C-alpha cells in the first residue's frame, strides 16, 4: 500500500491529512484584478464628476432644453401649454417630418456643442420654404446671400448698446404677426437697416428688429434679437405674444435642436463626454497590461519551494528517532533490530 500523505500541524503538534495546496500566485492575481477594477471605477467617477462640473459651467444657449437665462425652455413650454403642436427636432434637416409646416432655427454661434448648418442645409431650407413651409430664423448676425436662411438680409451692429430694460421695439406693420403687440422689450444688439426691402415687422430707432418676406409659396420671419424670447426676457412687454404669432397658426412647429448638438441617432458612447471616453480607454489599457503581465512570461518561471508533505514513512522514521534518543543509542544503531532482539530475549527468559 502506498504511503498516505500527512501534514504536521504546528499548532497542535499533530500529524493530520494534508489539504490541497493553493498557489500564492493565484491569490496575487486576484488581488491585482481587484486593484485594477478599483482604479477603473475611480477613473470613471472622476470623469463623471468632471462632466457634471463642465455641465454646471456651460454657457446658456438658445435651446429649448436650456433652463438658463438665454435658454428657450420657457418659450417651448408656453407654446405647448397654449395648444401649439410643437416638438423638438434632433436629426439632420433632410429627415424632417413632412407634417412640420413651421421650422424654428435659433442662433448657435455661442454654443460649444453646435453643429453648424452648411451649403446642403441652405439648399434644403430654400426648398422647404419654396414648397410652402414657414422658416422662423432667430439670430443676431445674418449674413445676407452667404446665410443659410433663404433670401435674408444682412444685419449690422446697433451703434448704441443700452441696458436690457431700455431696448424697445415697436410694430411697424399691421398683420397677423404683430396682432395684439404694442412693444417688445429686451436686448437688441443687431438690426436690419431701414432700407432693407423686406417687410419690417418690428423696429427701434436704429433699425428693423424683425422682418417678414416670401420665398416661393412659403414665408420667412427673421428676428435679430434672440434674447427677447429667452427665459430671462420672455415675460417682458409683449415678447411672448410676438413669439406666439411668429410660430403658431400654420400647422406643426419644430424647433431645430440638432444645430445645438442634440441628436436622436447618437449611441450612448457618442453621447458620453470626452472625459468619460478617456477614462474608458485608460481602463482598457490597464486591463490589457494586467492580462499581458499575467499570461506572457518575461523571466524564467519561479519554482516555489515544495510544500511540507509527509507520509507514513516519515512517521515511522520520526518514531524510531524518538526511541533512539530516549535510550541514548548511538546514531548508527539499528533501533528496530535491537528492539526485536531484546523483545525475543525477554520472551525466551519468560
Buried (B, 14 or more C-beta within 10 A) or exposed (E): EEEEEBBBEEEEEEBEEBEEEEEEEEEEBEEEEEEBEEBBEEBBEEBBEBBEEEEEEEEBBBBBBBEBEBBBBBBBEBBBEEEBBBBBBBBBBEEBEEEBBBBBBBBBEEBEEBBEBEEEBBBBBBBBBBEEBBBBBBBBBBEEEEBBBBBBBBBBEBEEEEEBEEBBBBBBBEEEBBEEBEBBBBBBBBBBEEEBEBBBBBBBEBBBBBBBBEBBEBBBBBBBBBBBBBBBBBEBBBBBBBBBBBBBBBBBBBBBBBBBBBBEEEEEEEEBBEBBEEBBEBBEEBBEEBEEEEEEEEEEEEEEEEEEEBEBEBBEEEEBEEBBEEEEBEEEEEBEEBBEEEEEEEEEEE
